[in-house]
């Protein structure tokens, strides 16, 4: 039983830094767009006229 427990704890996945960095950048872009949504929408409609 002790051998199985040791094996289970040794097989820890290494963190995927590229995926984490991608998610952080994506979150930053979403927050930026959320706070500037009104300005972006008004500029889109004003440029068509």
C-alpha positions in Angstrom: 0.0 0.0 0.0 2.8 2.4 0.8 4.4 1.9 -2.6 1.1 2.9 -4.4 0.9 6.1 -2.3 4.4 7.1 -3.2 3.8 6.6 -6.9 0.7 8.7 -6.8 2.4 11.7 -5.2 5.4 11.5 -7.6 3.3 11.8 -10.7 2.5 15.5 -10.3 1.9 17.5 -13.4 4.2 20.4 -14.1 2.4 23.7 -14.5 1.9 24.9 -18.1 3.3 28.4 -18.0 2.5 29.2 -21.6 -1.2 28.4 -21.1 -1.3 30.4 -17.9 0.4 33.4 -19.6 -2.0 33.2 -22.5 -5.0 33.2 -20.1 -3.7 36.2 -18.2 -3.2 38.2 -21.4 -6.6 37.2 -22.6 -8.1 38.3 -19.3 -6.3 41.6 -19.5 -7.7 42.2 -23.1 -11.2 41.4 -22.0 -11.0 43.8 -19.0 -9.6 46.5 -21.3 -12.4 46.0 -23.8 -15.0 45.9 -21.0 -14.0 49.3 -19.6 -13.6 50.9 -23.1 -16.7 49.2 -24.6 -18.8 52.4 -24.6 -16.1 54.5 -26.3 -15.5 51.8 -28.9 -19.2 51.4 -29.7 -19.7 55.1 -30.1 -16.6 55.5 -32.3 -17.9 52.6 -34.5 -21.3 54.2 -35.1 -19.9 57.7 -35.5 -17.4 56.7 -38.2 -20.1 55.2 -40.4 -22.1 58.5 -40.6 
